[in-house]
Amino acid sequence: MIIGVTHDQDGRVVQRLSVSTKVSIGLPPNGDCNHPTKLDHFVFLRKKKSANRVGWEVDPELTEHYGEECHDLHIMLIDDDIELRFRQWGRARGWREAGAARRGELGAGMGAC
């Protein structure tokens, strides 16, 4: 048992779901392009495993289902714990607010996104 990795502070097992597909607003680096490509629509990527690395490729089944240029997507969460499901967004928001506070840009009630 490793507190914070496999178990929480109360000794409960931490549930981690395997990521096999993701929704992206860009494409990963490819060939001569050594940086991600920004898009104005969603792209569905599936995990691609090779002998020495894991990468991402466009998922043809989901692309066919949602369309080549999907602009709207409905998402159903497995629970209502926003802080748990969107940890990365919360951290980024905290960084933005901390930076704005250092620059003196946050006034009363301006912290919410």
C-alpha distances in whole Angstrom, upper triangle without the diagonal:
4,6,9,8,6,6,10,11,12,8,10,9,10,13,15,18,20,23,26,29,29,32,34,37,38,38,36,38,40,42,44,43,40,39,38,41,41,42,44,42,39,38,35,33,31,29,31,29,31,31,29,28,28,30,32,35,37,36,40,39,38,40,43,42,41,44,45,45,42,43,41,38,37,33,31,28,25,25,27,24,26,24,21,23,25,23,25,28,27,26,30,32,30,31,35,35,34,37,39,39,40,43,44,44,42,44,44,42,42,38,37,37
4,6,5,5,6,8,10,12,9,11,10,10,13,14,18,19,22,25,28,28,31,32,35,35,35,33,35,38,40,42,40,37,36,35,38,38,40,41,40,37,36,34,32,30,28,30,28,30,30,28,27,26,29,30,34,36,35,39,38,37,39,42,41,40,43,43,43,41,41,40,37,36,32,30,27,25,24,26,23,24,22,19,21,23,20,22,25,24,23,27,29,27,28,31,32,31,33,36,36,36,39,41,41,39,41,41,39,39,35,35,35
4,6,6,5,5,6,9,7,9,9,9,13,14,18,20,22,26,28,28,30,32,34,35,36,34,36,38,41,43,41,38,36,35,38,38,39,41,39,36,36,34,32,31,29,31,30,32,32,30,29,28,30,31,34,36,36,39,39,37,39,42,41,40,43,43,43,40,40,39,36,34,31,29,25,23,23,24,20,22,19,17,20,21,18,20,24,22,21,25,26,25,26,29,29,28,31,34,33,34,37,38,38,36,38,38,36,36,32,32,32
4,6,6,5,7,10,9,10,10,8,12,12,16,18,20,23,25,25,27,28,31,32,32,31,33,35,38,40,38,35,33,32,35,34,36,37,36,33,33,31,29,28,26,29,28,30,31,29,27,25,27,28,32,33,33,37,36,34,37,40,38,37,40,40,39,37,37,35,33,31,28,26,23,21,20,21,18,19,16,14,16,18,15,17,20,18,17,21,23,21,22,26,26,25,28,30,30,31,34,35,35,33,35,35,33,33,29,28,29
4,6,7,10,12,11,11,9,7,10,10,13,15,17,21,23,23,25,27,29,30,30,28,30,33,36,38,36,33,31,30,33,33,34,36,35,31,31,29,27,25,23,26,25,27,27,25,24,22,24,25,29,31,31,34,34,32,34,37,36,35,38,38,38,36,36,35,32,30,27,26,22,20,20,22,19,20,17,14,16,18,15,17,20,20,18,22,24,23,24,27,28,27,29,32,32,32,35,37,36,35,37,37,35,35,31,30,30
4,7,10,12,9,9,6,5,8,9,13,14,17,20,23,23,26,28,31,32,32,30,32,35,37,40,38,35,34,32,35,35,36,38,36,33,32,29,27,26,24,26,25,27,27,26,24,23,25,26,30,31,31,34,33,32,35,37,36,36,38,39,39,36,37,35,32,31,27,25,22,20,20,22,19,21,19,15,17,19,17,19,23,22,21,24,26,26,27,30,31,30,33,35,35,36,39,40,40,38,40,40,38,37,33,32,32
4,7,8,5,5,4,5,9,11,14,17,20,23,25,26,28,30,33,34,34,33,35,38,41,43,41,38,36,35,37,37,38,39,37,34,34,31,30,28,27,29,28,31,31,30,28,26,29,29,33,34,33,37,36,34,37,39,38,37,40,41,40,38,38,36,33,31,27,26,22,19,19,20,18,20,18,15,17,19,17,20,23,22,22,25,26,25,27,30,30,30,33,35,35,36,39,39,39,37,39,38,36,36,32,31,32
4,5,5,5,7,6,10,12,16,19,21,24,26,26,28,30,33,34,35,33,36,39,42,44,41,39,37,35,37,37,38,39,37,34,34,32,31,30,28,31,30,33,34,32,30,28,30,31,34,35,34,38,37,35,37,40,38,37,40,41,40,38,37,36,32,31,27,25,21,19,18,19,16,18,15,13,16,18,16,19,21,20,19,23,24,23,25,28,28,27,30,32,32,33,36,37,36,34,36,35,33,33,29,29,29
4,6,8,10,10,14,16,20,22,25,28,30,29,31,33,35,37,38,36,39,42,45,46,44,41,39,38,40,39,41,41,40,37,37,35,34,33,32,34,34,37,37,35,33,32,33,34,37,39,38,41,40,38,41,44,42,41,44,44,43,41,40,38,35,33,30,28,24,22,20,21,17,19,17,15,18,20,18,21,23,21,21,24,25,23,25,28,28,27,30,32,31,33,36,36,36,34,36,35,33,33,30,29,30
4,6,9,10,14,17,20,23,26,29,31,31,33,35,37,39,40,39,41,44,47,49,47,44,42,40,43,42,43,43,41,38,39,37,36,35,33,36,35,38,39,37,35,34,35,36,39,40,39,42,41,39,42,44,42,41,45,46,45,42,41,39,36,34,30,28,24,22,20,20,18,20,18,16,20,22,20,23,25,23,23,27,28,26,28,31,31,30,33,35,34,36,39,39,39,36,38,37,35,35,32,31,32
4,7,9,12,15,19,22,24,28,30,30,33,34,37,39,39,38,40,43,46,48,46,43,41,40,42,42,43,43,42,38,38,36,35,33,32,34,33,36,36,35,33,32,34,34,38,39,38,41,40,38,41,43,41,41,44,45,45,42,42,40,36,34,30,28,24,22,20,22,19,22,20,17,20,23,21,24,26,25,25,28,29,28,30,33,33,32,35,37,37,38,41,41,41,39,41,39,38,38,34,33,34
4,6,9,12,16,19,22,25,27,27,30,32,35,36,37,36,39,41,44,46,44,42,40,38,40,40,40,41,39,36,35,33,32,30,29,32,31,34,35,34,32,30,32,32,35,36,35,38,37,35,38,40,38,38,41,42,42,39,39,37,33,31,27,25,21,18,17,19,17,19,18,15,18,21,19,22,25,23,24,27,28,27,29,32,32,32,35,37,37,38,41,41,41,38,40,39,37,37,33,32,32
4,6,9,13,15,19,22,24,25,27,30,33,34,34,33,36,38,41,44,41,39,37,36,38,38,38,39,37,33,33,30,29,27,26,28,28,31,31,30,29,27,29,29,32,33,32,35,34,32,35,37,35,35,38,39,39,37,37,35,31,29,26,23,20,17,17,19,17,19,18,15,17,20,18,21,24,23,23,27,28,27,29,32,32,32,35,37,37,38,41,42,41,39,41,40,38,37,34,32,32
4,6,10,13,16,19,21,21,24,26,29,30,31,30,33,35,38,40,38,36,34,32,34,34,34,35,33,30,29,27,26,24,23,26,25,28,29,28,26,24,26,26,29,30,29,32,31,29,32,35,33,32,35,36,36,33,34,32,28,26,23,21,17,15,14,16,14,16,15,11,13,16,15,17,20,19,20,23,24,24,26,28,29,29,32,34,34,35,38,39,38,36,38,37,35,34,31,29,29
4,7,10,13,16,18,19,21,24,27,28,29,28,31,33,36,39,36,34,33,30,32,32,32,33,31,27,27,24,23,21,20,23,23,27,28,27,25,22,24,24,26,27,26,29,28,26,29,31,29,29,32,33,33,30,31,29,25,24,20,18,14,12,12,15,13,15,15,11,12,15,15,17,20,20,20,23,24,25,26,29,30,30,32,34,35,36,39,40,38,36,38,38,35,35,31,29,28
4,7,9,13,15,15,18,20,24,25,25,24,27,29,32,35,33,31,29,27,29,29,29,30,28,24,24,21,20,18,17,20,20,23,24,24,21,19,20,20,23,24,23,26,25,23,26,29,27,27,30,30,30,28,28,27,23,22,19,17,14,12,13,16,14,16,15,11,11,14,13,15,18,18,19,21,23,24,25,27,29,29,31,33,34,35,37,39,37,36,38,38,35,34,30,29,28
4,6,9,11,13,16,18,22,23,23,22,25,27,30,33,31,29,28,25,27,27,27,28,25,22,21,18,17,15,14,17,18,21,23,23,20,17,18,17,20,21,19,23,21,20,23,25,23,23,26,27,27,25,26,24,21,20,16,15,13,11,13,16,15,16,16,13,11,14,15,16,18,19,20,22,24,25,26,28,30,31,32,34,35,37,38,40,38,36,39,39,36,35,31,29,28
4,6,9,11,14,17,21,21,21,20,23,24,27,30,28,27,26,23,25,25,26,27,25,21,19,16,14,12,11,14,14,17,19,19,17,13,15,14,17,18,17,20,19,18,21,23,22,22,25,26,26,24,25,24,21,20,17,17,15,14,16,19,18,19,19,16,14,16,16,17,19,21,22,23,25,26,27,29,31,32,33,35,37,38,39,41,39,38,41,41,38,36,33,31,29
4,6,7,11,13,17,18,17,16,20,21,24,27,25,24,22,20,21,22,22,23,21,17,15,13,11,9,8,11,13,16,19,18,15,12,12,11,13,15,14,17,17,15,18,20,20,19,22,22,23,21,22,21,18,18,15,16,14,14,17,19,19,18,19,16,13,15,16,15,18,20,20,21,24,25,26,27,29,30,31,33,35,36,37,39,37,36,39,39,36,35,32,29,27
4,7,11,13,17,17,16,16,19,20,23,26,24,23,22,20,21,21,21,23,20,16,14,11,8,6,5,9,10,14,17,17,14,11,11,9,11,12,10,14,14,13,15,18,17,18,20,20,21,20,21,21,18,18,16,17,16,16,19,22,22,21,22,19,17,18,19,18,20,23,24,24,26,28,29,30,32,33,34,36,38,39,40,42,40,39,42,42,39,37,34,32,30
4,7,10,13,14,14,14,17,18,22,25,23,22,21,18,18,19,18,19,16,13,10,7,6,4,6,10,12,16,19,20,16,12,11,9,9,9,8,12,11,10,12,15,14,14,16,16,17,16,18,17,15,15,14,15,15,16,19,21,21,20,21,19,16,17,18,18,19,22,23,23,25,27,27,28,31,32,33,34,37,38,38,40,38,37,40,40,37,35,33,30,27
4,6,10,11,11,12,16,17,21,23,21,20,18,15,16,15,15,16,14,10,8,6,5,6,8,12,15,18,21,21,17,14,12,9,10,10,9,13,13,10,12,15,15,14,16,15,15,14,15,15,13,14,12,14,14,16,18,20,20,18,19,18,14,14,16,15,16,19,20,19,21,24,24,25,27,29,29,31,33,34,35,37,34,34,36,37,34,32,29,27,24
4,7,9,10,12,16,18,21,23,21,20,18,14,14,13,12,13,10,6,6,5,6,9,11,15,18,21,24,24,20,17,14,11,11,10,10,13,13,10,11,14,13,11,13,13,12,10,12,12,10,12,11,13,14,17,19,20,20,18,19,18,15,14,17,15,15,19,20,19,20,23,24,23,26,28,28,29,32,33,34,35,33,32,34,35,32,30,28,25,22
4,5,7,9,13,15,19,20,17,17,14,11,11,9,9,10,8,6,5,6,7,10,13,15,18,21,24,23,20,16,14,10,11,10,11,14,15,12,12,16,16,13,14,13,12,11,11,13,12,14,13,17,17,20,22,22,22,20,21,20,17,15,17,15,15,18,19,17,19,22,22,22,25,27,26,27,30,31,31,33,31,30,33,34,31,29,27,24,21
4,7,10,13,15,19,20,17,17,14,10,9,6,6,7,6,5,6,9,10,14,16,18,21,24,27,26,22,19,16,13,13,12,14,16,18,15,13,17,17,14,14,13,11,10,10,12,12,15,15,19,19,22,24,24,24,21,22,22,19,17,19,16,15,19,20,17,19,22,22,21,24,26,25,26,29,30,30,32,29,29,32,33,30,27,26,24,20
4,7,10,12,15,16,13,13,10,6,5,4,5,8,8,7,7,10,10,13,15,17,20,22,25,24,20,18,14,11,12,11,14,16,18,16,14,18,19,16,15,13,12,12,13,15,15,18,18,22,22,25,27,27,27,24,25,24,21,19,21,18,17,21,21,19,21,24,23,22,26,27,26,27,30,31,31,33,30,31,34,35,33,30,28,26,23
4,7,8,12,13,10,11,9,6,5,7,8,11,11,10,8,10,9,12,13,14,17,19,22,21,17,15,11,9,9,9,12,14,17,15,14,17,19,17,16,13,13,14,15,18,18,21,21,24,24,26,29,30,29,26,27,26,23,21,23,20,20,24,23,21,24,27,25,25,28,30,29,30,33,34,33,36,34,34,37,39,36,33,31,30,26
4,6,10,12,9,9,7,5,7,9,11,15,14,13,11,12,10,12,12,12,15,16,19,17,14,12,9,7,8,10,13,16,19,17,16,20,21,20,19,17,17,18,19,21,20,23,22,25,25,27,29,30,29,27,27,26,23,22,22,19,20,24,23,21,24,26,25,25,29,30,28,30,33,33,33,36,34,35,38,39,37,34,32,31,27
4,7,8,6,5,5,5,7,11,13,17,17,16,14,15,13,15,15,14,16,16,19,17,14,13,10,10,11,13,16,19,22,21,19,23,25,23,22,19,19,21,22,24,24,27,26,29,29,31,33,34,33,30,30,29,27,25,25,22,23,26,25,23,26,28,26,27,30,31,29,31,34,34,34,37,35,36,39,41,39,36,34,33,30
4,6,5,6,8,8,9,13,14,18,18,18,15,16,14,15,15,14,16,15,18,17,14,14,11,10,10,12,16,17,21,21,19,22,24,23,22,19,20,21,23,26,26,28,28,31,31,33,35,36,36,33,33,32,29,28,28,25,26,30,29,27,30,32,30,30,34,35,33,35,38,38,38,41,39,40,43,45,43,40,38,37,33
4,5,7,10,11,12,16,18,21,22,21,18,19,17,18,18,16,17,16,18,17,16,16,13,13,13,15,19,20,24,24,22,24,27,26,25,22,23,25,26,29,29,32,32,35,35,37,39,40,39,37,37,36,33,32,32,29,30,33,32,30,33,35,33,33,37,38,36,38,41,40,40,43,42,43,46,48,46,43,41,40,37
4,6,9,11,12,16,18,22,23,23,20,22,20,21,21,19,21,20,22,20,19,19,16,17,16,18,22,23,27,26,24,27,30,29,27,23,24,26,28,31,31,34,34,37,37,39,41,42,41,38,38,37,35,33,33,30,31,34,32,30,33,35,33,33,37,37,35,37,40,39,39,42,40,42,45,48,46,43,41,40,37
4,6,8,8,12,14,18,19,20,18,20,18,20,20,19,21,20,22,21,18,18,15,15,15,16,20,22,25,25,22,25,28,26,25,21,21,23,24,27,28,31,31,34,34,36,38,39,38,35,35,34,32,30,30,26,27,31,29,27,30,32,29,29,33,34,32,33,37,36,35,39,37,38,42,44,42,39,37,36,33
4,7,9,13,16,20,21,20,19,20,18,20,19,18,20,19,21,19,16,16,14,14,15,17,21,23,26,26,24,27,29,28,27,23,23,25,26,28,28,31,31,33,33,35,37,38,36,34,33,32,30,28,28,24,25,29,27,25,28,30,27,27,31,31,29,31,35,34,33,37,35,37,40,42,41,37,36,35,32
4,7,10,13,16,18,18,16,18,17,19,18,18,20,20,23,20,18,17,14,14,15,17,20,22,25,24,22,26,28,26,25,22,21,22,23,25,26,28,28,31,30,33,34,35,33,31,30,29,27,25,25,21,22,25,24,21,24,26,24,24,28,28,26,28,31,31,30,33,32,33,37,39,37,34,32,31,28
4,6,10,13,14,14,13,15,13,16,16,17,19,20,23,21,18,16,13,12,13,14,17,20,22,21,19,23,24,22,21,18,18,19,19,22,22,25,24,27,27,29,31,32,30,28,27,27,24,22,23,19,20,23,22,20,22,25,23,23,26,27,26,27,31,30,30,33,31,32,35,37,35,32,30,29,26
4,7,10,12,12,11,14,14,17,18,18,21,22,25,24,20,19,15,13,13,13,17,19,21,20,17,21,23,20,19,16,15,16,17,20,20,24,24,27,27,30,32,32,31,29,29,28,26,23,24,21,21,24,24,21,24,26,24,24,27,29,27,28,32,32,31,34,31,32,35,37,35,32,31,29,26
4,7,9,10,11,14,14,18,19,21,23,25,28,27,23,21,18,15,15,14,18,19,22,19,17,21,22,19,18,15,13,14,14,17,18,21,22,25,26,29,30,30,30,26,27,27,24,22,23,20,19,22,22,19,21,24,23,21,25,27,25,26,29,30,29,31,29,30,32,34,32,29,28,26,23
4,6,8,8,12,14,17,19,21,24,26,29,28,25,22,19,16,15,13,16,17,19,17,15,18,19,16,14,12,9,11,11,14,15,19,20,23,25,28,29,29,29,26,27,27,24,22,24,21,20,23,24,21,22,26,25,23,27,29,27,28,31,32,31,33,30,31,33,35,33,30,28,27,23
4,7,10,13,15,19,22,24,27,29,33,32,28,25,22,19,18,16,18,19,20,17,15,18,18,15,14,12,8,9,8,11,13,17,18,22,24,27,29,28,29,25,27,27,24,22,24,21,20,23,24,21,22,26,25,23,26,29,27,27,31,32,31,32,29,30,32,34,31,28,27,25,21
4,7,10,13,17,20,22,25,27,31,30,27,24,20,17,16,13,15,15,17,14,11,14,15,11,10,9,6,6,5,8,10,14,15,19,21,24,26,26,27,24,26,26,22,21,23,21,19,23,24,22,23,26,26,25,27,30,29,29,32,34,33,34,31,31,34,35,32,29,28,26,22
4,7,10,13,16,19,22,25,28,28,24,21,18,14,13,11,12,13,14,11,9,13,13,9,10,9,7,5,6,8,8,12,13,16,18,21,23,24,24,22,23,23,19,18,21,19,18,21,23,21,22,25,25,24,27,30,29,29,33,34,34,35,32,32,34,35,32,30,28,25,22
4,6,10,13,15,19,21,25,25,21,18,15,11,10,7,8,10,12,9,7,11,12,9,9,8,8,7,9,11,11,14,14,18,19,22,24,25,26,23,25,24,20,19,22,20,19,23,24,22,24,27,27,26,29,31,31,32,35,36,36,37,35,35,37,38,35,33,31,28,25
4,7,10,13,16,19,23,23,20,16,13,10,8,6,6,8,9,6,6,10,10,9,10,10,10,9,12,13,11,13,13,16,17,20,22,24,24,23,24,23,19,19,21,20,20,23,24,23,25,28,28,28,31,33,32,33,36,38,38,39,37,36,39,39,36,34,32,29,26
4,7,9,13,16,19,19,16,12,10,6,5,4,5,9,10,9,9,12,13,13,13,13,14,13,15,16,14,17,16,18,19,20,23,25,25,24,24,23,19,19,21,19,20,24,24,23,25,28,28,28,31,33,32,34,37,38,38,40,38,37,40,41,38,35,33,31,28
4,6,10,13,17,17,14,10,8,6,6,6,5,9,10,9,11,14,14,15,16,15,17,16,19,19,17,18,17,19,19,20,23,26,25,24,25,23,20,20,22,20,22,25,25,25,27,30,30,30,33,35,35,36,39,40,40,42,40,40,42,43,40,38,35,33,30
4,6,10,13,14,11,7,6,5,7,9,9,12,13,13,15,17,18,18,20,19,20,20,22,22,20,21,20,21,21,21,24,27,26,25,26,23,20,21,22,20,22,25,25,25,28,30,29,31,33,34,35,37,39,40,40,43,41,40,43,44,41,39,36,34,31
4,7,10,11,9,6,5,5,6,10,10,13,15,15,16,18,20,20,21,20,22,22,24,25,23,25,23,25,24,25,28,30,30,29,29,27,24,24,25,23,25,29,28,28,31,33,32,33,36,37,37,39,42,42,43,45,43,43,46,47,45,42,39,38,35
4,7,8,6,5,6,8,10,13,14,16,18,19,20,22,23,24,25,24,26,26,28,29,27,28,26,27,27,26,29,32,31,30,30,28,25,26,26,25,27,30,29,29,32,34,33,35,38,38,38,41,43,43,44,47,45,45,48,49,46,44,41,40,37
4,6,5,6,8,11,12,15,16,19,20,21,22,24,26,27,27,26,28,28,31,32,30,31,30,31,30,30,33,36,35,34,34,31,29,29,29,27,30,33,32,32,35,36,35,37,40,40,40,43,45,45,46,49,47,47,50,52,49,47,44,42,40
4,6,8,11,14,16,19,20,22,24,25,26,28,30,31,31,30,32,32,34,35,33,35,33,34,33,33,35,38,37,36,36,33,31,32,31,29,32,35,34,34,37,38,37,39,42,42,42,45,47,46,47,50,49,49,53,54,52,49,46,45,42
4,7,10,14,16,20,21,24,26,26,27,29,31,31,32,30,32,32,34,35,33,35,33,34,33,32,35,37,36,35,34,31,30,30,29,27,30,33,31,31,35,36,34,36,39,39,39,42,44,43,44,47,46,47,50,51,49,47,44,43,40
4,7,10,13,17,18,21,23,23,24,27,28,28,29,27,28,28,30,31,30,31,29,30,29,29,32,34,32,32,31,28,27,26,26,24,27,29,28,28,31,32,31,33,36,36,36,38,41,40,41,44,43,43,47,48,46,43,40,39,37
4,7,10,14,15,18,20,20,21,23,25,25,25,24,25,25,27,28,26,27,25,26,26,26,29,31,29,28,28,25,23,23,23,21,24,27,26,26,29,30,29,31,34,34,34,37,39,39,40,43,41,41,44,45,43,41,38,36,34
4,7,11,12,16,18,17,18,21,22,22,22,21,22,22,24,25,23,25,24,25,25,26,28,30,29,28,28,25,23,23,23,21,23,26,25,24,28,29,28,30,33,33,33,35,38,38,39,41,40,40,43,44,42,39,36,35,32
4,7,9,12,14,14,14,17,19,18,19,17,18,18,20,22,20,22,21,23,23,24,27,28,28,26,26,24,22,21,22,20,22,25,25,24,27,29,28,29,32,33,33,35,37,38,38,40,39,39,42,43,40,38,35,33,30
4,6,9,12,12,11,14,16,16,16,14,16,17,19,21,19,22,21,23,24,25,28,30,30,28,29,27,24,24,25,23,24,27,27,26,29,31,31,31,34,36,35,37,40,40,40,43,41,41,44,45,42,39,37,35,32
4,6,9,9,8,11,13,13,12,11,12,13,16,18,17,19,19,22,23,24,28,29,29,28,29,27,24,23,25,23,24,28,28,27,29,32,31,31,34,36,35,37,40,41,41,43,40,40,43,44,41,39,37,34,31
4,6,6,6,9,10,11,11,11,13,13,16,17,16,18,18,20,21,22,26,28,28,27,28,27,23,23,25,24,25,28,29,28,30,33,33,33,36,38,37,39,41,42,43,44,42,42,44,45,42,40,37,35,32
4,6,5,6,9,10,10,9,13,13,17,18,17,19,19,22,23,25,28,30,31,30,32,30,26,27,29,27,28,31,32,31,33,36,36,36,39,41,40,41,44,45,45,47,45,44,47,48,44,42,40,38,34
4,5,5,6,9,10,11,14,13,17,17,16,17,18,19,22,23,26,28,30,29,31,29,25,26,29,28,28,31,33,32,33,36,37,37,39,41,41,42,45,46,47,48,45,45,47,48,44,42,40,37,34
4,5,5,6,8,9,11,10,14,14,12,14,14,16,18,20,23,25,27,25,28,26,22,23,26,25,25,28,29,28,30,33,33,33,36,38,38,39,42,43,43,45,42,41,43,44,41,38,37,34,30
4,5,5,5,6,8,8,12,13,12,15,16,19,21,23,26,28,29,27,29,28,24,24,27,26,25,29,30,29,30,34,34,33,36,38,38,39,41,43,43,44,41,41,43,44,41,38,37,34,30
4,6,5,7,10,10,14,15,14,16,18,20,23,25,28,30,31,30,32,31,27,27,30,29,29,32,34,32,34,37,37,37,39,42,41,42,45,46,46,48,45,44,46,47,43,41,40,37,33
4,6,9,11,10,13,13,12,13,15,17,20,22,25,27,29,27,30,29,25,26,29,28,27,31,32,31,33,36,36,36,38,41,41,41,44,46,46,47,44,43,45,45,42,40,38,35,32
4,7,8,6,9,9,8,11,13,16,19,21,24,25,27,25,28,27,23,23,27,26,25,28,30,29,30,33,33,33,35,38,38,38,41,42,42,43,40,40,41,42,38,36,35,32,28
4,6,6,9,10,11,14,16,19,22,25,28,29,30,28,31,30,26,26,29,28,27,30,32,30,31,35,35,34,36,39,38,39,42,43,43,44,41,41,43,43,40,38,36,33,30
4,6,10,12,13,16,18,22,24,27,29,30,32,29,31,31,27,26,29,27,26,30,31,29,31,34,34,33,36,38,37,38,41,42,42,43,40,40,42,43,40,38,36,34,30
4,6,9,11,15,17,21,23,26,29,29,30,28,30,29,26,25,27,25,24,28,29,27,28,32,31,30,33,35,35,35,38,39,39,40,37,37,39,40,37,34,33,30,27
4,6,7,11,13,17,20,23,25,25,27,24,27,26,23,22,25,23,22,25,27,25,26,30,30,28,31,34,33,33,36,38,37,39,35,35,37,38,34,32,31,28,24
4,7,10,13,17,19,23,24,24,25,23,25,25,22,21,24,22,20,24,25,23,24,27,28,26,28,31,31,30,34,35,35,36,32,32,34,34,31,29,28,25,21
4,7,10,14,16,20,21,21,23,20,23,23,20,19,22,22,19,22,25,23,23,27,28,26,28,31,31,31,34,36,35,36,33,32,33,33,30,28,27,24,20
4,6,10,13,16,18,18,20,18,21,21,17,17,20,20,18,21,23,22,22,26,27,26,28,31,31,31,33,36,36,36,33,32,34,34,30,28,27,24,21
4,7,10,13,15,15,18,16,19,19,15,16,19,20,18,20,23,23,23,26,27,27,28,31,32,32,34,36,36,37,34,32,34,33,30,28,27,23,20
4,6,10,12,12,14,13,16,15,12,13,16,17,16,18,21,21,21,24,25,25,26,29,30,30,32,35,35,36,33,31,33,32,29,27,25,22,20
4,7,9,10,12,12,15,14,11,13,16,18,17,19,22,22,22,25,27,27,28,30,32,32,34,36,37,37,35,33,34,33,30,29,27,23,21
4,5,7,9,9,12,11,8,10,14,15,15,16,19,20,20,22,25,25,26,28,30,30,32,34,35,36,33,31,33,32,28,28,25,22,20
4,7,9,10,13,11,9,12,15,17,17,18,21,22,23,24,27,27,28,30,32,33,34,36,38,38,36,34,35,34,31,30,28,25,23
4,6,8,11,9,8,12,14,17,17,17,20,21,21,23,25,26,27,28,31,31,32,35,36,36,34,32,33,32,28,28,25,22,22
4,6,9,9,8,11,13,16,15,15,18,20,19,20,23,24,24,26,29,29,29,32,34,33,31,29,30,28,25,25,22,19,19
4,6,5,6,9,10,13,13,12,15,17,17,18,21,22,22,23,26,26,27,29,31,31,29,27,28,27,23,24,20,18,18
4,5,5,6,8,11,10,9,12,14,13,15,18,18,18,20,23,23,24,27,28,28,26,24,25,24,21,20,17,15,14
4,6,5,6,9,9,7,10,12,12,12,15,17,16,18,21,21,22,24,26,26,25,22,24,23,20,20,16,14,14
4,6,5,9,10,9,11,14,14,15,17,19,19,21,23,24,25,27,29,29,28,26,28,27,24,23,20,18,18
4,6,9,9,10,12,14,14,16,18,19,20,22,24,25,26,28,29,30,28,26,28,28,25,24,21,18,17
4,6,5,6,9,10,11,12,14,15,17,18,20,21,22,24,26,27,25,23,25,25,22,21,17,15,14
4,5,5,6,9,10,11,12,14,15,16,18,20,21,23,24,25,24,22,25,25,22,21,17,16,15
4,5,5,6,9,10,11,12,14,15,17,18,20,21,23,24,23,21,24,25,22,20,17,16,14
4,5,5,6,9,10,10,12,14,15,16,18,20,21,22,20,19,21,22,19,17,14,13,11
4,5,5,6,9,10,10,12,14,15,16,18,20,21,19,17,20,20,17,16,12,11,10
4,5,5,6,9,10,10,12,14,15,16,18,20,19,17,20,21,19,17,13,13,13
4,5,5,6,9,10,11,12,14,15,17,18,17,16,19,20,18,16,13,12,11
4,5,5,6,8,10,10,12,14,15,16,14,13,16,17,15,12,9,9,8
4,5,5,6,8,10,10,12,14,15,14,12,15,16,15,13,9,10,10
4,5,5,6,9,10,11,12,14,13,13,16,18,17,14,11,13,12
4,6,5,6,9,10,11,12,11,10,14,16,15,12,9,11,10
4,5,5,6,9,10,10,9,7,11,12,12,9,6,9,9
4,5,5,6,9,10,10,9,12,14,14,12,10,12,13
4,5,5,6,9,9,9,13,16,16,13,11,14,14
4,5,5,6,5,6,10,13,13,10,9,12,12
4,5,5,6,5,9,11,12,10,9,13,14
4,5,8,9,12,15,16,14,13,16,17
4,6,8,11,15,16,13,13,17,17
4,6,8,11,13,11,12,15,17
4,6,10,11,9,10,13,14
4,7,8,6,6,10,12
4,6,5,8,11,13
4,6,8,10,13
4,6,7,10
4,6,8
4,7
4
